[in-house]
Amino acid sequence: MPLIKINANVDLPENQQQALLAALSRTLAEVTHKPEGYCMVTFTRAAVLFAARPGPAAFVDVRGIGGLTREVNQQLTEHIGAQLKKSLGVPPDRVYVTFTDVPADRWGWNGKLFG
């Protein structure tokens, strides 16, 4: 149920996309202490203008059911920023990360709600 959605204005070959998604999935599971079997990471190429300047930039949306504490969010922000710098060349100061804690009765999977 933890999810990382990345929207970035950087092209990335399929094999590098898969490597980025895998790395962030592992990080998401480790930092949130949720099973990786429930983690999802998406990457979408998007038009992004950041600070009124063109150049590599990304918006990242993190969602989960419980566990998104200040400490977890700080760790995820650091890890996501470092990984996007490494994989996409997007500097951490050109990445916004938001966090949403979703009630379990507002998240469905496999024909059921989590709560």
PyMOL commands that set and color helices and strands:
alter all, ss='L'
color gray80, all
select helices_A, chain A and resi 14-32+36-38+70-88+92-94+104-106
alter helices_A, ss='H'
color red, helices_A
select strands_A, chain A and resi 3-8+40-45+58-64+95-101+108-109+112-113
alter strands_A, ss='S'
color yellow, strands_A
deselect
rebuild
show_as cartoon
